[in-house]
Amino acid sequence: MAAWPESPSVEVIDLRNLRSGALDELLNEEAAFWRDELSWEFTASAGLVKRFVDSQSLTGAALLVNGTVAGYTYTVLEDDKGMIGDLFVRREYASQVMEDRLLQTTVDVLMRTAGVHRIETQIVLFQYPRKAPPPYPEHLRMFERCFMVLDLTGEPRWGSAQSPSLDLEAWRDRFHDSAAGLITAAYDGHIDSQINDQYRSLAGARKFITNISQYPGCGAFQPQCSWLGWSPRTGRLAAMSLASQVAHDAGHITQLCVAPKERGQGLGRKILCHSLEALRAAGYRQVSLTVTSANRTAIRLYESIGFVTQRRFAAMVWDGFRVNRRFF
C-alpha cells in the first residue's frame, strides 16, 4: 500500500450516492486484476455494476480516501438473506484495515435491514489469510476455499474415463428440475451447504442453477460443455458437471456433484472429464474451479487430474444476529 504524507481522510458512503463514472478507474483496475491474476474477464460484470449504479438500484458501499473512490461493495437481498456480491479495494489503498472498514459498514447495513437474518459472501479478491478476524467475529463462520486451475494445452492427465457406465447427455433446459434435485441430495449435510444455503432446498437449488446459467457472475454458461450422467441401473440423474466461459480462452466448472447413493464408483471423475474434453475441444486453454479446503476428497480428485491451487480465499457467513432495527 502506498504511504501517505499525512493521515488520509477516509469515509464510507452509500453506493447509491455515486454515478458510475466515479467507479471507472476502480472497475478498470479490478478487471485487470481478474484478467491478469485469474484469467477471468470481468468486463461484463463491471458493465452491470455501472448500469445498476446509474439507475440507483444497486445497494452497497463506496470507500473514499481523500475524496477518491478507493473501493466498493455491492449487495443483493434474497428472502431473509443478504449477499455481498463483491468487495474490491484499489491496490494503491489496499490493506486489511481498509477492507475491514468497508466490509464492516456493509455488514452493518445488512444486519439492520428488516427481515435479514443471514449474510453470505465469497470474495475471491479479499485478502486472505487475515491478521485479525473480519468484523463481527461473534456471528461469523469462515471457510477456506481454493481457486484451482488446470492447463488444458498439455497432454491430458485424466485419460479417457470410459468407465464406469453412465448415459451422458449435454445440458438442456428441460433438465433444470432434475439438476436442482441432484444438488439438494448431493449437498445434504455437506460443508458447502453451510456456505451457500441455496443447496439446502429444491427452491434454492433452482435459483442457483438460474443464477449460473443466466447471469454473468460465474461467466457465460456453456451448455455444450455441461454434462449430465444418468444411471443405466436406476434411470435417475447420478452425476453432473456444469461449465461456463470466463474469458475467450478460459472456462470454469461451476458445479460438480454426484448423487449420494452413486458415490465411490468414479462417476465424478468421469463426468468432469467429459466437461474438460469438451472445453479443450472448443479451444479453451485453461479451466478453473473453486472448492472448500476441508473437502479433501474433491481436492484429491482435482489434483489427480492436474488442477493446482492458485489462490486461497474465504467464504464468510454471519448469522445468529439480532439487532435493534434503526436508522444510523
C-alpha positions as CSV (number, residue, x, y, z in Angstrom):
1,M,0.0,0.0,0.0
2,A,1.3,3.5,-0.8
3,A,2.4,5.7,2.1
4,W,0.6,9.0,2.6
5,P,2.4,12.1,3.9
6,E,-0.3,12.6,6.5
7,S,-3.3,10.7,7.8
8,P,-5.8,10.4,4.9
9,S,-9.4,11.3,5.1
10,V,-11.4,8.1,4.9
11,E,-15.1,7.7,4.8
12,V,-17.6,5.1,3.6
13,I,-20.7,6.2,1.8
14,D,-23.8,4.6,0.3
15,L,-23.0,3.3,-3.2
16,R,-26.2,5.0,-4.5
17,N,-24.7,8.4,-3.9
18,L,-22.3,7.9,-6.8
19,R,-22.6,7.9,-10.5
20,S,-20.9,5.1,-12.5
21,G,-18.3,7.4,-13.9
22,A,-16.8,7.7,-10.4
23,L,-16.1,4.0,-10.4
24,D,-14.4,3.8,-13.8
25,E,-10.8,3.7,-12.6
26,L,-11.6,1.3,-9.8
27,L,-13.5,-1.1,-12.1
28,N,-10.8,-0.9,-14.7
29,E,-8.3,-1.9,-12.1
30,E,-10.5,-4.7,-10.8
31,A,-11.0,-6.0,-14.3
32,A,-7.2,-6.0,-14.9
33,F,-6.7,-7.9,-11.7
34,W,-9.2,-10.6,-12.6
35,R,-7.7,-10.9,-16.1
36,D,-4.1,-10.9,-15.2
37,E,-4.2,-13.0,-12.0
38,L,-7.1,-15.4,-12.7
39,S,-7.5,-15.4,-16.5
40,W,-11.1,-14.2,-15.9
41,E,-12.8,-11.5,-18.0
42,F,-14.7,-9.2,-15.6
43,T,-15.9,-6.6,-18.2
44,A,-19.5,-7.9,-18.4
45,S,-19.9,-7.8,-14.6
46,A,-18.4,-4.3,-14.4
47,G,-20.8,-3.2,-17.0
48,L,-23.7,-4.5,-15.0
49,V,-22.4,-2.7,-11.9
50,K,-22.2,0.6,-13.7
51,R,-25.7,0.2,-15.2
52,F,-27.3,-0.5,-11.9
53,V,-25.3,2.3,-10.1
54,D,-26.6,4.8,-12.6
55,S,-30.2,3.6,-12.0
56,Q,-29.6,3.8,-8.3
57,S,-30.8,0.3,-7.9
58,L,-27.6,-1.3,-6.6
59,T,-27.1,-1.3,-2.9
60,G,-23.7,-1.3,-1.3
61,A,-20.9,1.0,-0.1
62,A,-18.0,3.0,-1.5
63,L,-14.8,3.7,0.3
64,L,-13.5,7.2,-0.2
65,V,-9.9,8.2,0.5
66,N,-9.2,11.9,0.3
67,G,-12.3,12.1,-1.9
68,T,-11.1,9.4,-4.3
69,V,-13.2,6.2,-4.8
70,A,-10.8,3.6,-3.4
71,G,-13.1,0.6,-3.0
72,Y,-16.6,-0.6,-3.2
73,T,-19.0,-3.4,-2.3
74,Y,-22.4,-4.3,-3.7
75,T,-25.1,-6.3,-2.0
76,V,-28.2,-8.4,-3.0
77,L,-31.2,-9.4,-0.9
78,E,-32.8,-12.8,-1.3
79,D,-35.6,-13.7,1.0
80,D,-34.1,-13.4,4.6
81,K,-30.5,-13.4,3.4
82,G,-28.2,-10.6,2.4
83,M,-25.3,-11.4,0.0
84,I,-22.2,-9.3,-0.6
85,G,-21.6,-9.8,-4.2
86,D,-18.2,-8.2,-4.4
87,L,-15.6,-6.2,-2.4
88,F,-12.6,-4.6,-4.0
89,V,-10.1,-2.0,-2.9
90,R,-7.6,-0.5,-5.3
91,R,-4.0,-1.6,-5.0
92,E,-2.8,1.9,-4.0
93,Y,-5.1,1.9,-1.0
94,A,-5.4,-1.8,-0.3
95,S,-4.9,-3.1,3.3
96,Q,-6.8,-5.4,5.5
97,V,-7.7,-2.3,7.6
98,M,-9.3,-0.6,4.6
99,E,-11.1,-3.8,3.5
100,D,-12.4,-4.4,7.0
101,R,-13.7,-0.8,7.3
102,L,-15.6,-1.2,4.0
103,L,-16.8,-4.7,5.0
104,Q,-18.0,-3.6,8.4
105,T,-20.1,-0.8,7.0
106,T,-21.6,-3.2,4.5
107,V,-22.4,-5.9,7.1
108,D,-23.8,-3.2,9.5
109,V,-26.3,-2.1,6.8
110,L,-27.4,-5.7,6.1
111,M,-27.7,-6.6,9.8
112,R,-30.0,-3.6,10.2
113,T,-32.1,-4.4,7.1
114,A,-35.5,-5.7,8.2
115,G,-36.0,-9.4,7.6
116,V,-32.3,-10.2,7.1
117,H,-31.1,-13.0,9.4
118,R,-28.1,-14.3,7.4
119,I,-25.3,-12.8,5.4
120,E,-23.2,-14.7,2.9
121,T,-20.2,-13.8,0.8
122,Q,-17.3,-15.4,-1.2
123,I,-14.9,-12.7,-2.2
124,V,-12.0,-14.1,-4.2
125,L,-10.0,-10.8,-4.2
126,F,-10.4,-10.3,-0.4
127,Q,-7.0,-10.5,1.3
128,Y,-6.6,-13.9,3.0
129,P,-5.4,-15.1,5.5
130,R,-6.3,-12.2,7.8
131,K,-4.1,-10.7,10.5
132,A,-7.2,-10.1,12.6
133,P,-10.8,-11.6,12.3
134,P,-13.2,-9.8,9.9
135,P,-15.9,-7.7,11.5
136,Y,-18.4,-9.2,14.0
137,P,-16.5,-12.4,14.7
138,E,-19.0,-13.5,17.3
139,H,-21.5,-14.1,14.4
140,L,-19.0,-15.1,11.8
141,R,-18.1,-18.5,10.4
142,M,-15.2,-18.6,7.9
143,F,-14.4,-21.4,5.4
144,E,-11.2,-21.5,3.4
145,R,-11.7,-22.1,-0.3
146,C,-9.3,-22.8,-3.1
147,F,-9.3,-21.3,-6.6
148,M,-7.8,-24.2,-8.7
149,V,-6.7,-24.1,-12.3
150,L,-5.8,-26.7,-14.9
151,D,-3.7,-26.1,-18.1
152,L,-5.6,-27.7,-21.0
153,T,-2.8,-27.2,-23.5
154,G,-0.6,-30.0,-22.4
155,E,-1.1,-33.8,-22.5
156,P,-4.3,-34.7,-20.6
157,R,-3.7,-36.5,-17.3
158,W,-7.3,-37.6,-16.9
159,G,-7.3,-40.3,-19.5
160,S,-10.3,-41.4,-21.5
161,A,-12.5,-42.0,-18.4
162,Q,-14.6,-44.6,-20.3
163,S,-15.9,-46.4,-17.2
164,P,-18.0,-46.7,-15.1
165,S,-21.2,-46.7,-17.2
166,L,-23.2,-43.6,-17.4
167,D,-25.8,-42.4,-20.0
168,L,-24.4,-39.0,-20.9
169,E,-26.3,-36.0,-22.2
170,A,-25.3,-32.4,-22.8
171,W,-27.3,-29.8,-20.9
172,R,-30.8,-29.0,-21.9
173,D,-33.1,-26.5,-20.1
174,R,-35.6,-29.3,-19.6
175,F,-33.1,-30.8,-17.1
176,H,-33.4,-27.8,-14.8
177,D,-35.6,-29.5,-12.1
178,S,-33.6,-32.8,-12.2
179,A,-30.4,-30.9,-11.7
180,A,-31.9,-29.0,-8.8
181,G,-32.9,-32.3,-7.2
182,L,-29.5,-33.7,-7.6
183,I,-27.8,-30.6,-6.0
184,T,-30.2,-30.8,-3.0
185,A,-29.4,-34.5,-2.5
186,A,-25.7,-34.2,-3.1
187,Y,-25.2,-31.4,-0.6
188,D,-27.4,-32.7,2.2
189,G,-25.2,-32.4,5.3
190,H,-22.2,-31.3,3.2
191,I,-20.0,-28.4,4.4
192,D,-20.8,-26.4,1.3
193,S,-24.5,-26.2,2.4
194,Q,-23.2,-24.2,5.4
195,I,-21.6,-21.7,3.0
196,N,-24.4,-21.5,0.5
197,D,-27.9,-22.2,1.9
198,Q,-29.3,-22.4,-1.7
199,Y,-28.1,-26.0,-1.6
200,R,-30.4,-26.9,1.3
201,S,-33.8,-26.8,-0.6
202,L,-35.1,-27.5,-4.0
203,A,-36.3,-23.9,-4.5
204,G,-32.8,-22.7,-3.5
205,A,-31.1,-25.1,-5.9
206,R,-33.4,-23.9,-8.7
207,K,-32.3,-20.3,-8.0
208,F,-28.6,-21.4,-8.0
209,I,-29.0,-23.0,-11.4
210,T,-30.8,-20.0,-12.8
211,N,-28.0,-17.7,-11.5
212,I,-25.2,-19.7,-13.1
213,S,-27.0,-20.3,-16.4
214,Q,-28.4,-16.8,-16.9
215,Y,-26.2,-14.2,-15.2
216,P,-22.5,-13.4,-15.8
217,G,-21.2,-13.7,-12.2
218,C,-19.8,-17.1,-13.0
219,G,-19.2,-16.5,-16.7
220,A,-21.3,-17.3,-19.7
221,F,-22.9,-20.7,-19.3
222,Q,-21.7,-23.3,-21.9
223,P,-24.4,-26.0,-22.3
224,Q,-22.3,-27.9,-24.9
225,C,-19.6,-28.3,-22.2
226,S,-22.0,-29.2,-19.4
227,W,-22.9,-32.8,-18.9
228,L,-25.4,-34.9,-17.0
229,G,-25.0,-38.6,-16.4
230,W,-27.9,-40.9,-15.9
231,S,-27.6,-44.2,-14.1
232,P,-28.5,-47.1,-16.5
233,R,-29.5,-49.1,-13.5
234,T,-32.0,-46.7,-12.0
235,G,-32.6,-44.2,-14.8
236,R,-32.1,-41.4,-12.4
237,L,-29.6,-38.5,-12.6
238,A,-26.4,-39.7,-11.0
239,A,-23.8,-37.0,-11.7
240,M,-23.5,-33.6,-13.2
241,S,-20.7,-31.2,-14.4
242,L,-21.6,-27.7,-15.4
243,A,-19.3,-25.3,-17.2
244,S,-19.0,-21.6,-18.1
245,Q,-16.8,-19.4,-20.2
246,V,-15.0,-16.7,-18.2
247,A,-12.6,-15.5,-20.9
248,H,-12.1,-16.1,-24.6
249,D,-9.7,-19.0,-23.8
250,A,-10.7,-19.9,-20.2
251,G,-13.5,-22.0,-18.8
252,H,-14.8,-22.5,-15.3
253,I,-16.5,-25.6,-13.7
254,T,-19.4,-24.0,-11.8
255,Q,-20.8,-27.2,-10.4
256,L,-19.8,-30.9,-10.0
257,C,-21.9,-33.2,-7.9
258,V,-22.7,-36.9,-7.6
259,A,-25.8,-38.5,-6.0
260,P,-25.0,-39.9,-2.6
261,K,-26.0,-43.4,-3.5
262,E,-23.8,-43.4,-6.6
263,R,-20.6,-42.3,-4.9
264,G,-17.4,-44.3,-4.9
265,Q,-17.7,-45.5,-8.5
266,G,-15.7,-42.8,-10.2
267,L,-18.7,-41.0,-11.6
268,G,-17.5,-37.6,-10.5
269,R,-14.2,-38.1,-12.4
270,K,-15.9,-39.4,-15.5
271,I,-18.5,-36.6,-15.8
272,L,-15.8,-33.9,-15.0
273,C,-13.5,-35.3,-17.7
274,H,-16.3,-35.0,-20.3
275,S,-16.6,-31.3,-19.5
276,L,-12.8,-30.9,-19.6
277,E,-12.7,-32.7,-23.0
278,A,-15.5,-30.5,-24.4
279,L,-13.7,-27.3,-23.2
280,R,-10.4,-28.5,-24.6
281,A,-12.0,-29.3,-28.0
282,A,-13.7,-25.9,-28.0
283,G,-10.3,-24.2,-27.8
284,Y,-10.1,-23.3,-24.2
285,R,-6.5,-23.2,-22.8
286,Q,-7.3,-23.2,-19.1
287,V,-10.1,-24.2,-16.8
288,S,-10.7,-23.2,-13.2
289,L,-12.9,-24.2,-10.3
290,T,-13.4,-23.5,-6.6
291,V,-13.5,-26.0,-3.8
292,T,-13.7,-25.8,0.0
293,S,-10.3,-26.8,1.6
294,A,-12.0,-29.2,4.0
295,N,-13.4,-31.2,1.1
296,R,-10.3,-33.3,0.8
297,T,-11.9,-36.0,-1.3
298,A,-12.7,-33.5,-4.0
299,I,-9.3,-31.8,-3.8
300,R,-7.6,-35.2,-4.3
301,L,-9.7,-35.8,-7.4
302,Y,-8.8,-32.5,-8.9
303,E,-5.1,-32.8,-8.1
304,S,-5.0,-36.3,-9.7
305,I,-6.3,-34.7,-12.9
306,G,-3.8,-31.9,-12.8
307,F,-5.5,-29.0,-11.1
308,V,-3.3,-26.8,-8.9
309,T,-4.3,-24.3,-6.2
310,Q,-3.6,-20.8,-7.5
311,R,-5.3,-18.7,-4.7
312,R,-6.9,-19.3,-1.4
313,F,-9.8,-17.1,-0.2
314,A,-12.5,-17.0,2.4
315,A,-16.2,-17.8,2.3
316,M,-17.9,-15.9,5.2
317,V,-21.3,-16.4,6.8
318,W,-22.8,-14.2,9.5
319,D,-25.9,-15.5,11.3
320,G,-27.4,-15.7,14.7
321,F,-27.5,-11.9,15.0
322,R,-30.5,-10.0,16.3
323,V,-30.0,-6.2,16.3
324,N,-32.2,-3.2,17.0
325,R,-33.6,-2.2,13.7
326,R,-32.9,1.5,13.4
327,F,-31.5,4.2,11.1
328,F,-28.0,5.2,11.8
